Amino acid sequence: MAAESPAMRRVQVAEHPRLLKLKEMFNSKFGSIPKFYVRAPGRVNIIGEHIDYCGYSVLPMAIEQDVLIAVEPVKTYTLQLANTNPLYPDFSTSANNIQIDKTKALWHNYFLCGLKGIQEHFGLSNLTGMNCLVDGNIPPSSGLSSSSALVCCAGLVTLTVLGRNLSKVELAEICAKSERYIGTEGGGMDQSISFLAEEGTAKLIEFSPLRATDVKLPSGAVFVIANSCVEMNKAATSHFNIRVMECRLAAKLLAKYKNLQWDNVLRLEEVQAKLGISLEEMLLVTEDALHPEPYNPEEICRCLGISLEELRTQILSPNTQGVLIFKLYQRAKHVYSEAARVLQFKKICEEAPENMVQLLGELMNQSHMSCQDMYECSCPELDQLVDICRKFGAQGSRLTGAGWGGCTVSIVPADKLPSFLANVHKAYYFTRGKQSLLLPNLEAGFGSFLEA
């Protein structure tokens, strides 16, 4: 797998209505014809929320909604970006002076992240210019990785323009790192599944080293994505980064409690690995080492024997340095229990007992409860939508993605699907005047297209 590069194939654009429309819009915008097209799918995380950046495995699958970019390399050193959605304004800059403003979550900055990641990987100072027209049908700020898909797409665009080669794993690692230029301290799940997805299967994504394993989902059930219609842009708020820092601080306090060298510990998984104990045992260590009451910065400093200045400048990220309350016990409890649920989910899929849909549903329900109570990344609309989905036939339902809005994912017995869709639409969407149920197709993932 490590040596496999993204797929490239020739297509007849005239046979693909969306490509043909994109080609026509490109010609209208730039007065020329694109040389190639690149696509990256969104994803739905079935289980394993907020644990990739803690070092733990996750279980996502790609969806058919994607980002598609039409590209023409040009002889100037100018990068021109346009979007088929008029809400996203055109952008132009020098390809050799990429500046990413972390204070503004503008759409083009995600493209610049992918471009800069590839540029820095190869140590290039001079990049050729290009004209790019972006088309996406992943609902924005919905927890389905529209932003990461754009970063990945931009990375592959840049790689193709340069005529270089990288494996899918290398691309995923570069794009995961480069998305942090936008200020989000994320893990690598979104970029990994966008590159490593295969049709007909979910993937267990593991880190350090990055690898993906097929997980065969039950044939008698359907995973349904439902959008709460509450938008949440994790780069535009500090919610996400606060959780990352709380997990980092919890890892350091747990390491200190167990007399480990805590200075370089960043992830909760590192503490478990250094102790060589199970996830269940880590939950017991958490009970002993951390208290449920919130920690303030002064108490954290006392526990670690550091100054407030050291805490702010050496441990916390820039947009979390003013945070006054950290819930370390709750965040660690969620991460260790959620990591265990991912492994249980995979085991049930492998063993395929008769009641597997029920068992998988129970794990998804437990996951949502932990996200709701211990990680506090849900919202009233998500909780309502989860309850409605369960009421009308879902064996399990949970928020998916970062949370605080976005989507739910539900496991629904196939024979209950028509009534489930009708009833959820009536109970949640009808009063809002929206049509937001999505049925995910298992996707083949990533690639670029040359016009035949």
Disulfide bonds with the S-S distance in Angstrom:
none
